[in-house]
Every structure is written in C-alpha cells, then in structure tokens.
Amino acid sequence: MGGKEAFNLVKHDIENGAKVLGLATGSSPITLYNEMTSSDIDFSNMTSVNLDEYVGLQADNEQSYHYFMKEHLFNKKPFKNSYVPDGSNPDAEAATSAYDKIIEDNPIDLQILGIGRNGHIGFNEPGSPLDGKTRKVSLTESTIEANTRFFEDEKDVPRFAYSMGIGSIMKAKKIILLAYGEAKADAIAATVDGPVTEDCPASALQNHPDVTLIIDEAAASKLK
Ligand SMILES: N[C@@H]1[C@@H](O)[C@H](O)[C@@H](COP(=O)(O)O)O[C@@H]1O
C-alpha cells in the first residue's frame, strides 16, 4: 500500500537534515518499514521516538511495541537511539515524565501516525486533551477489540498504555498519517471534515501546519 509514497517523503526529509523520526506501530506503517529496511539509507546516526507502549508488557514480550519495532525495523536498520515508553515500569508518573524529557531532548522532525477506528492517534482515545503530554491511558473497548487479533485470548489484551500526548505529537515539524481500509473511513472523514474536537483526537491535526495523509480509496470513501 502507501509504503512507497511514505518512504519517498521520509527519504526526502532525511536528505534535508531530519535527524529524529517519530514512529508508530500497527499494521499501517508496515509497508513503510519494509521500504526502509530494504533501502540503502543508514539510520545509525538518527534517533527514533515511538508513540506508545502497553503497560505491563516487558520489552521482550512478543506483543509489546518494543518487540514490534525490533522485528519490523530496528533489527535490520538500527538507529543511534530508539526510544519507546517503558511499559514495564508500573510507576506511571516516573515512566511518563521520563518520556516527556526524551521528547523534549529529541524534537521530532517527522512523525509517522496510524489512526484508530475511533480516530485515536498513538493511544490518545476520544476524550484525550488535545494539548496533552505523555500519560497513562485506559484503552477503549473498540481498541481492545481491534487489538484482540494479536493476542491468544481477549483477556490478555492490555487495558492500559503509556502514550505520547497529542500536544507532543503536534510539536513534530511534519506529520504523515497513514490509513488504509474501510474500517478507517469514518475516522478519516471526522479527521478531515469534522470539527476539531476531543471526540476525534486526530481532528487536532487540522491545526498542524504540515500534515500529509496517505490513504487508500476505501479509507477516503466517506470524505466530502
Ligand atoms: N496504538 C496503535 C496506533 O498507533 C495505531 O495507529 C492503531 C491502528 O492500527 P492499524 O494500523 O493496525 O490499523 O493501532 C494502535 O491502537
């Protein structure tokens, strides 16, 4: 899907000096990561900062976002530093403030985003403050249900995550949002045509000066 288009934008930014990439998990960025791993770009002097991680999963847990990122990108293309929130730290205050410090020290040049069916970005579910920092969030039923496919049993799906806030996402210089498939059509319509509202966290992107949407026809099917 849109991996090639996204990759060309990423490559262009790197050639123009981008040093910090904000990265996302989920199925949407996989084709981009495939392009990155098969490219000849050297990321070893770059930094990556991921959006979120499940609370309660160790980095070596196969369902963790740490693991996902290693498997899809970092094992083949190591970065100088790669940051993902520490889901194994039960102290939410410590884990989230440490992550805010990381974001502050590594301002994001280009942020890659997927989108949840309910318009969430990172794990900022509907109702999240549009200017928020990293925090512990409760996942909604719709997100838990969407994530169930990755776990053996629904009861194993984590109920909480540490997520970069929308305020931090909005500070990225540029943003690329990836969305494919009919299940994302309502979220994309609300993001683009709806009001800016906490009911659709991605609608905050309307206030960002440099956002590119890479979406397929199905995801675009409910746009005005
Ligand atoms: N926390 C992630 C999001 O960052 C991602 O955008 C979303 C959509 O995932 P997918 O791309 O698999 O549809 O899933 C999870 O909730």
The ligand as a Gaussian input file, in Angstrom:
#p B3LYP/6-31G(d) Opt

LIG

0 1
 N       -1.577000       2.431000      19.220000
 C       -1.788000       1.962000      17.875000
 C       -1.955000       3.151000      16.976000
 O       -0.747000       3.893000      16.953000
 C       -2.345000       2.694000      15.583000
 O       -2.451000       3.793000      14.736000
 C       -3.657000       1.950000      15.632000
 C       -4.150000       1.496000      14.279000
 O       -3.535000       0.304000      13.918000
 P       -3.560000      -0.318000      12.472000
 O       -2.590000       0.459000      11.668000
 O       -3.122000      -1.735000      12.674000
 O       -4.945000      -0.214000      11.979000
 O       -3.460000       0.804000      16.444000
 C       -2.989000       1.005000      17.771000
 O       -4.052000       1.431000      18.519000

